[in-house]
Amino acid sequence: MSAPAPRFDAARMSADDPPPHTRIGPDPDDPAFVLVCDHASNAVPAHMERLGLDQAELDRHIGWDIGAAMVTESLSARLDAPAFLSGYSRLVVDCNRPLGSPTAMPPVSDGTVVPANRAVSPAEAAARTDALFWPYHDAIAAYLDRVIGAGAVPMLIAVHSFTPVFQGFVRPWEIGLLYEYDDRLVQPLKDALDALRPGLTIGDNEPYAIIGPSDYSIPVHGQDRGLPHVEFEVRQDLIGTREGAEDWAETLAAVLRRVHAELAPLAIEHRLPAGAGGAV
């Protein structure tokens, strides 16, 4: 008989476990950019015994967005921007999924069975969320509400990464720009990327699209507040090393500065779905 799956217990969290989120960078009242990295870490609370997985599985893309944290950290330094990084693996609780999403604590991820996520009770799901999801998002929300209240309109930038090949499909994009209703940054960013790195294959809502309940951070923190926003998806083979991450952070910092200057002054705009009346 196999051992019971390790279960989350907030009372068993220890000082050796990482915090639920990390904030880096300055703390201005008028930031030009605010960065978030929802899948920055592949950490698991020690008492959960790696969710019943080998470490090699957690080191794969199912455990985190490879390279995304390095890009975010470098972008924060280059842009002098505050950044919020999640503290735990997306397999413990996915900080970019709405509550109740079937992929928030997936029992199977890219063919890998996650023992600790089989038959997660509502009580345990709530405990994971309270301990690891809400502290991250509450910190982002509190900061954004504070600076918006002071009159700032920062660009909200989410940093993610994607696998070069998925289910046998070779993904041709080096970078994808993701959004739902508000696309005001998309074409300017494409133009800036094309100018700086001619020949890039840039995905428009590729390799993923933000549709309805698929994501959390950009819809809730950006779209719902009317902030200009975009989610960067960078291919993992390009940013899996420190050198690659720094290279792409330099590129993204340059294009973000250019677009920010071109579009200033930025404004709060609550965009609606096509056919629903436009921006308000």
Residue, then its C-alpha position, 0 to 999 in steps of 0.5 A: m500500500s502506498a503512503p498517504a499523499p502529503r497534505f498541507d497544514a498551515a500549522r506545520m509551516s516553519a521558519d525554514d519555509p520561504p515566505p508566500h511572496t517576495r517584494i523587491g525594488p523601490d516603493p514609490d508613490d508614482p511608479a511607471f511600472v509594476l511587475v508581477c511574477d506568478h510562477a516565480s518559485n518551485a518551492v514546496p512547504a517542507h512538510m508536504e514532501r515535494l507533493g510526493l514528486d521527485q525534485a526533477e519533476l518540480d524543476r520542470h515547467i510544471g513546477w514553475d515558469i523557468g527563467a521568469a523570476m530571473v527576468t523579473e528581478s533583472l527588469s526590476a533593477r533596470l526599470d527601478a520598478p517594484a516587483f512582486l514574486s510568488g513564493y511557492s510552486r504553481l502545483v501547491v496553488d497556482c497564483n495565476r488561476p481564479l479560485g475554484s479553477p480545476t488547474a489551481m491545484p492540478p491532480v495531473s500536470d503535463g502527464t505527471v500525477v501529483p500525489a498531494n493534489r489527488a482528492v484535495s478537500p475544500a478545507e485543504a484548498a482553502a488553507r493553501t489559498d489563505a496561506l499562499f495565494w492571498p498574501y501574494h495578491d493582497a500585497i499587489a492589490a494594496y500597493l496598486d490601490r495606494v499608488i492609483g489613489a495617489g494619482a499614478v497610472p503604472m503599467l502592470i507587467a506580468v512575466h511568464s515563460f513557456t516551453p519550446v515544445f508542447q504536446g509535440f508542437v514546436r512553438p515558433w514564438e520567441i515571445g507572446l503578448l497576452y491580454e483580454y479586452d485591453d490591447r492598447l500596449v500590444q501594437p506599440l510593444k510589437d513595433a518596439l520589439d520589431a525595431l530592436r530585434p528584427g525577425l522575432t516571431i511575436g505571439d498575439n495571445e499566443p501560445y496562450a490567451i487570456i480568456g474569461p476565467s483562464d487567468y487571475s493577475i492581469p484580469v484582476h489587478g490590471q484589467d479590472r482597475g483600468l491600468p495599461h497592462v500586458e503579460f509577457e510570455v518568453r520561451q524558456d530556452l531563451i531565458g533558462t540561464r542567467e545570461g539569457a534572462e539578462d539579455w531578454a530583460e535588457t530588451l524588455a526594459a528598452v521596449l517598455r521605456r520606449v512605449h511608456a514614453e510614446l503613450a504618456p500620459l497614461a490613463i485609467e481605461h476600463r475596456l469592454p469586450a468587442g460589441a459591448g460598448g467600447a472603452v468607458 
